[in-house]
């Protein structure tokens, strides 16, 4: 399957469906599927955007990129969730009192 939009390559790699497929399944949901993503998905999405841009520069075709992006998404989500590395981001619990170094 060829995706017209690069955004949909990322959507399929991470969420398993295009924006149009999501909209059809959730017609009354406000916003778009990315608006409903959790913090782990948003972190991975940001990483996938960079990874995809590098693969585009190297001339890799869309199918190859989709497979690599999906593999990376699964690996990164698994690692983030198991490590708890993003805990506190959604709740706003950030700063030195929560184990993060102060910004200098």
N, C-alpha and C positions, 0 to 999 in steps of 0.2 A: 504494500500500500504506500503510495506517495503522498506526503503531506504538503499542502500548498504553503503553509506558513511554518517558519522555523519555530515559532512559539508552540505549535502543535506537536512538533517533534519532541520538544521538552515535556509538554503535557502528557503525551503518550508514554514517554520513558518513565516519568515519575508517577503519574496518576492512572495510567492505563487507558486513557480516552482523550479524544480531542475536545476542544472547548465546545464545539457544536454538539457532540455526543453528550457532554455533561449537561448542557443547557436543555437538551431534549429530555434527559432523565429527570432533571430538577427545574422544571419551567417556572416555578414560583419562587425559587431561591433568589435572594437579592445578590447583586454583584456577579462575580465570576468564580470559577472553581478555585482560583488562586486566593481569592478573598476568604475562602473556607479552609485553607490549608493550615495545618498546625505548624508550630515553630520548627520542628524537625524537617518537615517538608519544605518550608521556606529556606532554610539553610542549605539543604541539598539542592533546591532549585537554583539558588545563586551559584553554587559550585558547578552545576550542570551547564549553566549559561556560559561560564568561562571555558569549561572543557569543550563544549560544542563549538565555540568560536575558534579555539585552537585546531579542532579537527577540520573545520571549514577551511581554515588557512592552509592546512596540509592537503586539501583537495579530496578528503574522504567523502564517499557518496552517502546519501541520506540513510540508506538501509544499514550500512556499517556503523554510522554514527548513532542511530537509534539503538542498535544492539549494545554498543559500548556505553551509551548513556543509561540504558536500563540496568545494565550490570553495575555501573557505578552508583546509580540511585539506590539499588537494593543493598549494596555493600555499605554505603554511607548511612542510610537510614538505620540499618542494623547496628552499626557501630555507635551512632549518636544515641539511639534509644538504650542500648545496653550500658553505655558509659554514663548516661545521665548528664552529659556535657552541656546540654542546653537548658537544664532545669533552672528556673529562676528568670529566664528571658521572657516568658509569657506573662508571668506574674509581676514583673518589674522589680524583682528582688535582685538588684545589682549593686555593686560597689564594694568597698573594702570590707564592710561588715559581713559580707556574704562570700568572702574568700577571693575576691577579685582585687588586683592591685589598683591603687588610685591612679587616675590619669594625671600625668605631670606636664 
